[in-house]
Amino acid sequence: TQEALDPVRYLTNHSTGKMGYALARAAAMRGAEVTLIHGQTALPPVKFTTDVPVTSAQQMYEAVTDRFDTTDVLIMAAAVADYRPATVADDKIKKKEGDLSIPVERTEDILGTIGPRKTHQFLCGFSMETQNMVENSREKLVKKNVDMICANNLKQSGAGFGVDTNVITIITRSETTELPLQSKESAANAILDAAVRLAP
């Protein structure tokens, strides 16, 4: 997502959307009715999906929560901003002498909101970590009432942003499965296989 600072600048991260798009493509190829809610990306649209582009974390929160009750499986692969500027300037912030401090505030926690209210839905989250990957991801799984977490370590070769590969560890309440380095398309199919096996 992109979080505006002024009409010219925004805060964001290095995510390209490749993993989420691979998941949407793989699900559509299996015949699923797919809604792809995504941030700003240079990737071509995924055929046979309902495309829902958003910009900010708040817009993504609204797009997901508005559709959650009619969703069967939700896979949250988006790199959503945890913080946004507390105020957005109406005009471009001009350069002046000295440093600039930008107060930030928390964005809405999408998984933290929908996890406790899920009824029939199978909920899969993603966890990008740089340390204590399994421990942090398992804590997130329990705290947010998620059925499955796909974890990866940004520092592991082939698992970062913008590359065509990933190294995923699938974590559920009862098991931890480490997948090998593979294309994001192959990883997407492995994730969907696990979701199909585990979903009610």
Beta strands, then each sheet from edge to edge (+ up, - down):
strand 1: 3-4
strand 2: 10-11
strand 3: 34-38
strand 4: 49-53
strand 5: 73-76
strand 6: 83-85
strand 7: 104-106
strand 8: 122-129
strand 9: 148-153
strand 10: 165-166
strand 11: 169-171
strand 12: 176-178
strand 13: 182-183
sheet 1: 1+ 2-
sheet 2: 3+ 4+
sheet 3: 5+ 8+ 9+ 11- 12+
sheet 4: 6+ 7-
sheet 5: 10+ 13-
end
